[in-house]
Amino acid sequence: MNTTNFIQFKKERDLGAIITDTFKFLRLQAKPFFKTIVKTSLLPILLAVISIIIFSTSFSTFYTDLLNLDAINGRTDTMKGFNVIIFVFSLIAFAIFYLLAYVKITTAAIYYIKSYIDNSGIVDYEYVKTMVKSKFWSLVGLFVLNFIIIAVGIFFCFLPGVYLGVVLSLSTPILVFQEKSVMDSINGAFSFIKGNWWETLGTLIVVSILVGVISYITQLPATIYQLVKMGIFIGKEDPTSIMTIYKDPIYLVLLVFSYAIRFLLYTVTLISTIFIYFDINEQKHASGSIDMIDSLGR
């Protein structure tokens, strides 16, 4: 192992170090890291992409029917009802496959990092593959429960939702690195973050802004193309023509590309969150220092 390229996760970091080491890790581990994610998460990613295409095309037809603008095309009420069913199912499929893709990516990425840490920079792909299969549904349950808790907090008052979102962002690292159950991970996040909530919020805001800017740039081609096409359709006799943009092959390719980039950018936020977890953990337990002392005694 080349120790100069090994990134020690188990140490305290300030905001600048967390961001710098996040991108350093991606730069050094990009090829094996993303290769592992693709190999373990390809199916749900493909299903998510397909559901995005189906949702976009069904949205065009549904929205036209909703505004009762499709009478020009002579559609029947039966066809309208069928279009509504297709739209609802495509929306549900989009939500489910999008969730599963994110959970799969999260599971693969975080166990890749766990193997990286445990083996001082050497990643055991078979271990990652095994853990992705073993812990996938636990992570699904954690994601769903976190979403429900945060949604309830936002529903009653926005600020509790923000507070809960920051706290529960650390529940995934707790589940993996402390090997806790779903409920214990959620409960443990509240005591774990105590005294470090504002620090965590600040770091997540900065990371979110960086990721948001990059994501916005990657979405520009699809947005520009959409605006240009809509401008062409404005003023035409058929008002439904503007909705055909959502079925346009070029727009769909650009849309899929932007969502694929979102999946990749999500790993930036995830890696930063893991660095935040170890920063707090070191402040509380100094486990990294203990590991270094133990290694010197061997």
DANORBEL-V947889 format. One record per backbone hydrogen bond with DSSP energy under -0.5 kcal/mol. CO is the residue of the C=O (numbers start at 1). NH is the residue of the N-H. If there is no record, write none. Layout:
[[CO:NH] [CO:NH]]
This chain:
[[1:3] [2:5] [3:6] [6:8] [7:9] [9:11] [14:18] [15:19] [16:20] [17:21] [18:22] [19:23] [20:24] [21:25] [22:26] [23:27] [24:28] [25:29] [26:30] [29:33] [30:34] [31:35] [32:36] [33:37] [34:38] [35:39] [36:40] [37:41] [38:42] [41:45] [42:46] [43:47] [44:48] [45:49] [46:50] [47:51] [48:52] [49:53] [50:54] [51:55] [52:56] [53:57] [54:58] [55:59] [56:60] [57:61] [58:62] [59:63] [60:64] [61:65] [62:66] [63:67] [64:69] [64:70] [65:68] [69:72] [70:73] [70:75] [71:74] [76:80] [77:81] [78:82] [79:83] [80:84] [81:85] [82:86] [83:87] [84:88] [85:89] [86:90] [87:91] [88:92] [89:93] [90:94] [91:95] [92:96] [93:97] [94:98] [95:99] [96:100] [97:101] [98:102] [99:103] [100:104] [101:105] [102:106] [103:107] [104:108] [105:109] [106:110] [107:111] [108:112] [109:113] [110:114] [111:115] [112:116] [113:117] [114:118] [115:119] [116:121] [117:120] [119:122] [121:123] [123:125] [124:128] [125:129] [126:130] [127:131] [128:132] [129:133] [130:134] [131:135] [132:136] [135:139] [136:140] [137:141] [138:142] [139:143] [140:144] [141:145] [142:146] [143:147] [144:148] [145:149] [146:150] [147:151] [148:152] [149:153] [150:154] [151:155] [152:156] [153:157] [153:161] [157:161] [158:162] [159:163] [160:164] [161:165] [162:166] [163:167] [164:168] [165:169] [167:170] [168:171] [170:174] [171:175] [172:176] [173:177] [173:178] [174:178] [174:180] [175:180] [181:185] [182:186] [183:187] [184:188] [185:189] [186:190] [187:190] [187:191] [188:192] [189:193] [193:196] [196:200] [197:201] [198:202] [199:203] [200:204] [201:205] [202:206] [203:207] [204:208] [205:209] [206:210] [207:211] [208:212] [209:213] [210:214] [211:215] [212:216] [213:217] [214:218] [215:219] [216:220] [217:220] [219:223] [220:224] [221:225] [222:226] [223:227] [224:228] [225:229] [226:230] [227:231] [228:232] [229:233] [230:234] [233:236] [237:239] [238:241] [239:242] [240:243] [241:244] [242:245] [243:246] [244:247] [244:248] [245:248] [248:252] [249:253] [250:254] [251:255] [252:256] [253:257] [254:258] [255:259] [256:260] [257:261] [258:262] [259:263] [260:264] [261:265] [262:266] [263:267] [264:267] [264:268] [265:268] [265:269] [266:270] [267:271] [268:272] [269:273] [270:274] [271:275] [272:276] [273:277] [274:278] [275:279] [276:280] [277:281] [278:282] [279:283] [280:284] [281:285] [281:286] [282:286] [286:290] [287:291] [288:292] [289:293] [290:294] [291:295] [292:296] [293:297] [295:298]]
